[in-house]
C-alpha cells in the first residue's frame, strides 16, 4: 500500500492498526470473527431470535472463513468487517419479523423493474442516476438500503437521524481511504446500487470488492443465486408497501449493479417482466479504472495491497462474469427485454 496514503490517516487510526499488528504477532486476532458471536450480537442488537430460512448460513460461513484467512485486514478493517456482518444479520432478522407481522408485504407486485448492469466503471452509476430522475421512476437511496428499519417515515425529517449516522460512517471511509471520494462518490442521500438488499443473504459480490476474498468469490460464483434474489424482491416489496402506506403511488423501480451481469437467468426467474440495460466500454479502460478503485478501497481496510495481484484476479473475474452474462443473453426468449448502452453515450 502507498505509504503516503497511510500517513494521511489520523494518528488514532494508525495507532489502532499498529496495535493490531502487535496482537497478530502474538497470535491474537481481535475482534474475533466467530459465527456464534456474530449471531449473538445480532440478537442483542435487535432483541429478536428468528433469522428466517437457513439458506444464508453457507454464505456467511464462507465469508467469515475467507475474511479471516485471506483478507489480511488491518485492525480497523477487522472492526469494520465484523460490524458489517452484524448489521447485515440484524437487518435480516428485522425483515423476518416485519413480514411475520405484515404478511401482505409479499402480495406487492413489482412491475417491470429495470436492471442496469455491465462491467464496473462502464457508466452504470451515471446512467442509473439519469434514468431514476424521471417522475415515474424510483431508485433506492443508500440510507434506505443500509438502514431500512424502522420503516422509512413519510416526513423526511423523521429519517434524518439514521442518515446522519451513515454520513458519519462515510466520513470515516474518507479518513481511511482519502482518494476514494475522487474515484467514486457515495452518499447516503444519493441513489445507489441495490446490493445491500442481497447482503442479508450473504450472497453479494461487494463483499469481495471491499476486501480480497478469493475463497468467498469462488463460492459465490458457484452458489445458487435464487435465494438472494428472492430477498432482493422482498426488500422491493417492503419498500413499495411502506411507500403506499405513506400515500405514495407505485413507481417503476430502477436498479443497478455490475454484479447482476452473471445472474440474468436468476433475475428473470424472479422478475419475469424485468427490463435490462447493459453498459459497454473498452475492457482495457475498464480494468485500469476498476483496479485503481479497488486498490484505494481495499487500502482503507488492509495494509497488504498488491496492485498486480488485483489486476490479475479482477481481469479473470470480469472475463468470467461477462462470459456468463453474454451466454445468458443468447438464451433469452425475448430479446426486447434487453438494451445496450455505450459508455461514450452516457
VOMI-872020 format. One line per 8 residues: number of its first residue (from 0); their letters; for each residue x, y, z of C-alpha. Coordinates in pm, 1 decimal, padded with zeros to 6 digits, m for minus. Layout:
<recs>
NUM) A) X Y Z | ...
</recs>
This chain:
<recs>
0) XXXXXXXX) 00000.0 00000.0 00000.0 | 00110.8 00358.4 m00070.9 | 00285.7 00483.3 00242.3 | 00171.7 00837.0 00165.6 | m00191.3 00729.4 00199.8 | m00113.0 00559.8 00529.5 | 00042.6 00880.2 00659.4 | m00268.0 01078.4 00562.8
8) XXXXXXXX) m00472.4 00880.3 00811.7 | m00530.3 01031.6 01156.4 | m00285.1 00927.7 01426.7 | m00556.4 00741.1 01620.5 | m00625.0 00511.7 01323.4 | m00255.6 00448.7 01261.5 | m00207.9 00370.7 01630.8 | m00503.4 00131.7 01630.9
16) XXXXXXXX) m00371.5 m00052.8 01326.6 | m00027.1 m00073.1 01486.6 | m00178.3 m00233.9 01795.2 | m00346.4 m00487.5 01569.3 | m00014.0 m00580.5 01411.0 | 00138.1 m00630.7 01755.8 | m00150.9 m00856.1 01858.6 | m00118.1 m01052.3 01533.5
24) XXXXXXXX) 00249.0 m01121.4 01609.3 | 00132.2 m01267.9 01939.8 | m00120.5 m01487.4 01758.9 | m00417.5 m01281.1 01878.1 | m00686.1 m01160.2 01636.4 | m00939.6 m00913.8 01776.4 | m01226.2 m00870.2 01737.0 | m01290.2 m01237.9 01674.9
32) XXXXXXXX) m01482.0 m01321.1 01357.0 | m01679.6 m01602.4 01514.2 | m02011.9 m01708.4 01363.8 | m02173.6 m01780.7 01701.1 | m02066.1 m01444.9 01839.9 | m02195.9 m01264.0 01530.7 | m02534.6 m01432.2 01572.6 | m02533.5 m01340.8 01941.7
40) XXXXXXXX) m02450.1 m00976.6 01869.0 | m02727.2 m00956.6 01606.6 | m02976.2 m01092.9 01860.4 | m02861.0 m00834.8 02113.2 | m02890.7 m00554.5 01860.8 | m03245.0 m00640.5 01751.3 | m03396.5 m00812.2 02053.9 | m03510.0 m01084.3 01812.0
48) XXXXXXXX) m03425.3 m01452.6 01772.1 | m03554.1 m01558.2 01427.8 | m03307.8 m01548.2 01136.9 | m03551.4 m01693.9 00884.3 | m03457.9 m01974.0 00645.4 | m03109.8 m02116.7 00694.0 | m03010.0 m02064.8 00328.6 | m02791.4 m01771.2 00438.2
56) XXXXXXXX) m02560.3 m01983.7 00653.5 | m02336.7 m02120.4 00377.6 | m02259.9 m01772.0 00250.5 | m02194.1 m01639.3 00599.6 | m01963.0 m01930.2 00682.0 | m01762.9 m01888.6 00359.1 | m01749.1 m01513.7 00409.4 | m01615.9 m01540.1 00764.5
64) XXXXXXXX) m01358.8 m01804.4 00669.8 | m01233.9 m01606.9 00370.9 | m01222.7 m01280.9 00566.1 | m01026.1 m01446.2 00845.8 | m00775.7 m01632.4 00628.3 | m00735.0 m01426.6 00309.8 | m00828.0 m01059.8 00354.3 | m00520.3 m00957.8 00560.4
72) XXXXXXXX) m00722.4 m00689.7 00734.1 | m00581.6 m00412.1 00945.1 | m00719.7 m00366.1 01295.2 | m00971.0 m00107.4 01173.8 | m01052.7 m00344.3 00887.7 | m01140.9 m00625.5 01129.0 | m01362.3 m00392.9 01330.2 | m01541.4 m00271.9 01016.1
80) XXXXXXXX) m01583.2 m00623.9 00877.8 | m01739.0 m00758.3 01196.8 | m01968.2 m00457.5 01227.7 | m02091.3 m00511.9 00870.8 | m02161.8 m00880.4 00935.1 | m02366.7 m00796.0 01244.4 | m02555.7 m00517.1 01065.8 | m02648.3 m00742.3 00773.5
88) XXXXXXXX) m02764.4 m01021.8 01000.5 | m02964.0 m00774.5 01210.5 | m03135.8 m00636.0 00900.0 | m03227.9 m00990.5 00803.7 | m03387.1 m01051.3 01143.6 | m03577.6 m00722.7 01130.2 | m03718.7 m00809.8 00787.6 | m03822.9 m01157.3 00902.5
96) XXXXXXXX) m04001.4 m01000.5 01198.2 | m04171.3 m00731.8 00987.1 | m04305.7 m00982.2 00733.8 | m04441.3 m01201.6 01014.3 | m04640.7 m00904.3 01138.9 | m04728.1 m00774.1 00790.0 | m04769.2 m01074.5 00556.8 | m04936.8 m00852.7 00295.2
104) XXXXXXXX) m04587.6 m00729.2 00206.0 | m04541.3 m01038.8 m00009.8 | m04851.8 m00951.8 m00211.9 | m04690.6 m00640.4 m00357.6 | m04645.3 m00667.5 m00735.8 | m04312.4 m00540.3 m00867.4 | m04396.9 m00445.1 m01224.9 | m04128.0 m00428.9 m01493.8
112) XXXXXXXX) m03831.2 m00326.3 m01280.4 | m03529.1 m00206.1 m01475.0 | m03186.6 m00354.0 m01402.2 | m02878.5 m00164.9 m01521.8 | m02570.5 m00385.5 m01538.6 | m02232.3 m00416.6 m01702.4 | m01870.6 m00441.9 m01600.7 | m01759.2 m00195.8 m01330.8
120) XXXXXXXX) m01662.1 00153.6 m01446.9 | m01875.7 00133.1 m01762.2 | m02116.9 00412.2 m01670.9 | m02378.1 00221.6 m01471.4 | m02375.1 00479.5 m01191.6 | m02441.2 00788.8 m01403.0 | m02693.9 00609.9 m01624.8 | m02877.1 00487.0 m01315.5
128) XXXXXXXX) m02893.0 00839.1 m01171.9 | m03018.2 00987.1 m01500.1 | m03295.5 00731.8 m01556.2 | m03403.0 00749.7 m01191.5 | m03473.1 01123.7 m01228.8 | m03799.3 01064.6 m01417.3 | m04110.2 01123.7 m01203.9 | m04249.0 00780.1 m01282.5
136) XXXXXXXX) m03928.2 00611.0 m01169.6 | m03797.3 00520.9 m00825.5 | m03444.4 00422.2 m00727.8 | m03341.3 00322.2 m00374.8 | m03119.3 00558.5 m00182.9 | m02827.5 00420.2 00010.7 | m02973.3 00502.7 00352.1 | m03294.6 00317.2 00268.5
144) XXXXXXXX) m03097.2 00000.3 00199.6 | m02844.7 00016.7 00481.0 | m03094.1 00127.8 00747.6 | m03433.2 00001.1 00625.6 | m03578.1 m00028.5 00977.8 | m03776.5 00121.0 01129.5 | m03981.9 00172.8 00810.9 | m03896.1 00499.1 00633.0
152) XXXXXXXX) m04121.0 00777.6 00757.9 | m04343.9 00994.9 00540.5 | m04189.8 01308.8 00691.6 | m03826.2 01331.1 00567.2 | m03718.9 01496.7 00891.5 | m03805.0 01178.5 01079.7 | m03544.3 00987.9 00876.4 | m03260.5 01230.7 00945.5
160) XXXXXXXX) m03111.3 01052.3 01247.9 | m03025.3 00735.9 01057.4 | m02899.4 00934.2 00757.2 | m02667.6 01137.9 00978.9 | m02535.3 00815.5 01133.6 | m02447.5 00683.7 00787.6 | m02289.1 01014.5 00691.1 | m02054.9 00971.2 00987.5
168) XXXXXXXX) m01965.7 00626.0 00853.0 | m01896.1 00778.7 00511.9 | m01672.4 01039.2 00675.0 | m01476.0 00757.0 00838.3 | m01419.1 00598.8 00495.1 | m01284.2 00934.5 00378.6 | m01027.7 00913.0 00658.4 | m00936.8 00551.4 00583.3
176) XXXXXXXX) m00918.3 00589.7 00204.2 | m00876.4 00961.4 00126.7 | m00865.8 00914.0 m00251.9 | m01187.7 00712.5 m00263.8 | m01425.7 01006.8 m00297.0 | m01230.2 01127.0 m00601.2 | m01291.4 00796.0 m00778.9 | m01645.7 00708.2 m00672.3
184) XXXXXXXX) m01893.5 00926.8 m00489.2 | m02101.2 00753.8 m00224.1 | m02351.9 00940.1 m00011.6 | m02637.5 00800.4 00199.4 | m02874.7 01051.8 00040.1 | m02795.4 00950.2 m00318.2 | m02940.6 00667.2 m00524.5 | m02712.4 00365.6 m00509.4
192) XXXXXXXX) m02677.3 00013.3 m00642.2 | m02909.2 m00239.0 m00482.2 | m02650.9 m00485.7 m00349.2 | m02717.2 m00404.5 00019.1 | m03050.9 m00583.0 m00020.0 | m02864.9 m00903.1 m00109.8 | m02615.9 m00871.5 00173.5 | m02869.1 m01012.7 00419.7
200) XXXXXXXX) m02848.1 m01343.4 00230.7 | m02465.6 m01319.6 00240.3 | m02459.1 m01374.7 m00135.0 | m02317.0 m01048.1 m00259.8 | m02028.0 m00954.7 m00485.5 | m01948.2 m00637.0 m00296.6 | m01801.9 m00835.4 m00006.7 | m01516.4 m00943.1 m00236.0
208) XXXXXXXX) m01483.1 m00591.2 m00373.2 | m01421.6 m00424.1 m00038.4 | m01181.8 m00699.8 00074.7 | m00973.5 m00956.2 m00112.1 | m01174.2 m01277.1 m00064.0 | m01083.5 m01529.0 m00337.9 | m01230.8 m01823.6 m00148.6 | m01562.2 m01649.8 m00090.0
216) XXXXXXXX) m01571.3 m01528.0 m00450.5 | m01522.2 m01882.7 m00579.3 | m01813.4 m01999.2 m00365.0 | m02023.0 m01703.1 m00481.1 | m01970.3 m01780.8 m00849.5 | m02086.9 m02139.2 m00799.5 | m02367.6 m02091.4 m00545.0 | m02739.4 m02077.8 m00620.0
224) XXXXXXXX) m02836.9 m01709.9 m00662.3 | m03213.2 m01766.8 m00633.5 | m03247.5 m01718.0 m00253.9 | m03056.4 m01389.6 m00273.6 | m03281.7 m01258.3 m00549.0 | m03587.6 m01361.3 m00351.7 | m03454.8 m01143.6 m00070.0 | m03389.6 m00867.3 m00320.9
232) XXXXXXXX) m03753.8 m00885.4 m00427.7 | m03872.7 m00892.6 m00067.0 | m03694.8 m00564.5 00001.0 | m03856.8 m00408.2 m00305.8 | m04195.1 m00531.7 m00188.4 | m04124.9 m00390.6 00156.8 | m04024.3 m00050.0 00019.7 | m04330.9 m00039.2 m00204.2
240) XXXXXXXX) m04557.2 m00149.5 00081.1 | m04425.4 00130.3 00304.3 | m04448.1 00386.4 00023.3 | m04816.3 00305.7 m00024.8 | m04877.2 00342.1 00348.4 | m04711.5 00683.3 00322.7 | m04951.2 00782.4 00043.7 | m04711.7 00743.0 m00248.8
248) XXXXXXXX) m04820.8 00591.5 m00579.7 | m04622.1 00291.2 m00712.7 | m04335.5 00377.3 m00947.0 | m04113.3 00169.4 m01171.8 | m03807.3 00052.7 m00980.9 | m03474.4 00148.3 m01138.9 | m03196.2 m00074.4 m01006.1 | m02832.9 m00117.4 m01088.9
256) XXXXXXXX) m02520.7 m00310.6 m01013.0 | m02241.9 m00462.9 m01220.0 | m02291.4 m00770.2 m01001.0 | m02620.6 m00855.0 m01173.7 | m02447.7 m00936.1 m01503.7 | m02373.2 m01307.9 m01443.3 | m02718.2 m01372.0 m01293.2 | m02956.8 m01271.1 m01571.5
264) XXXXXXXX) m03138.0 m01604.8 m01550.4 | m03199.3 m01559.2 m01176.8 | m03329.3 m01206.7 m01236.8 | m03577.4 m01328.2 m01497.5 | m03688.4 m01615.3 m01274.8 | m03761.7 m01361.5 m01001.1 | m03887.1 m01076.3 m01220.4 | m04014.2 m01229.3 m01549.2
272) XXXXXXXX) m04104.2 m00889.8 m01698.7 | m03782.7 m00713.2 m01598.9 | m03614.4 m00475.6 m01841.1 | m03235.8 m00486.3 m01853.2 | m02972.8 m00243.3 m01976.2 | m02610.9 m00343.8 m02030.0 | m02340.1 m00079.1 m02045.1 | m02024.9 m00127.1 m02253.2
280) XXXXXXXX) m01675.0 00022.6 m02253.0 | m01326.9 m00064.3 m02377.5 | m01225.1 m00358.4 m02149.3 | m00870.5 m00226.7 m02101.3 | m01004.0 00105.8 m01974.3 | m01249.2 m00081.8 m01752.7 | m00974.5 m00290.9 m01595.8 | m00740.7 00001.5 m01532.4
288) XXXXXXXX) m01013.5 00214.4 m01373.8 | m01164.4 m00068.0 m01168.5 | m00831.0 m00190.6 m01032.2 | m00736.2 00162.0 m00930.8 | m01066.0 00193.3 m00744.7 | m01025.1 m00143.9 m00572.0 | m00669.1 m00066.8 m00464.5 | m00790.2 00252.0 m00299.7
296) XXXXXXXX) m01098.1 00097.4 m00140.1 | m00926.3 m00212.9 m00004.9 | m00639.0 00001.8 00115.6 | m00875.1 00156.6 00366.8 | m00905.6 m00176.6 00546.1 | m00576.4 m00353.7 00474.6 | m00210.8 m00255.8 00455.2 | m00132.7 m00555.1 00230.9
304) XXXXXXXX) m00243.6 m00428.4 m00110.1 | m00083.1 m00575.8 m00423.5 | m00196.8 m00387.0 m00737.7 | m00053.9 m00652.8 m00970.7 | m00244.7 m00924.4 m00787.5 | m00563.0 m00718.0 m00806.6 | m00514.2 m00672.5 m01181.2 | m00463.9 m01044.0 m01240.4
312) XXXXXXXX) m00758.4 m01153.7 m01026.1 | m01001.5 m00889.9 m01148.1 | m00924.3 m00949.7 m01516.4 | m01013.4 m01316.0 m01467.5 | m01324.4 m01230.2 m01266.6 | m01450.1 m00976.9 m01520.9 | m01391.5 m01224.1 m01801.9 | m01598.6 m01482.6 m01614.9
320) XXXXXXXX) m01895.3 m01259.7 m01534.9 | m01900.4 m01107.0 m01883.7 | m01895.9 m01451.5 m02046.1 | m02180.1 m01569.1 m01823.1 | m02383.2 m01260.3 m01896.5 | m02344.6 m01288.7 m02272.0 | m02425.5 m01661.4 m02261.3 | m02745.2 m01586.8 m02068.1
328) XXXXXXXX) m02841.7 m01319.2 m02319.2 | m02809.4 m01567.4 m02604.2 | m03059.4 m01792.7 m02426.9 | m03317.8 m01518.9 m02366.0 | m03656.5 m01579.7 m02523.8 | m03744.5 m01211.2 m02551.8 | m03451.1 m01004.1 m02672.6 | m03665.4 m00689.4 m02647.8
336) XXXXXXXX) m03622.8 m00700.7 m02270.1 | m03256.6 m00605.7 m02315.8 | m03097.0 m00278.8 m02423.4 | m02733.6 m00185.0 m02479.1 | m02562.3 00142.4 m02396.8 | m02210.6 00256.5 m02482.6 | m02004.1 00436.7 m02219.1 | m01932.2 00726.0 m02456.6
344) XX) m02307.0 00781.6 m02498.3 | m02376.2 00820.1 m02126.8
</recs>
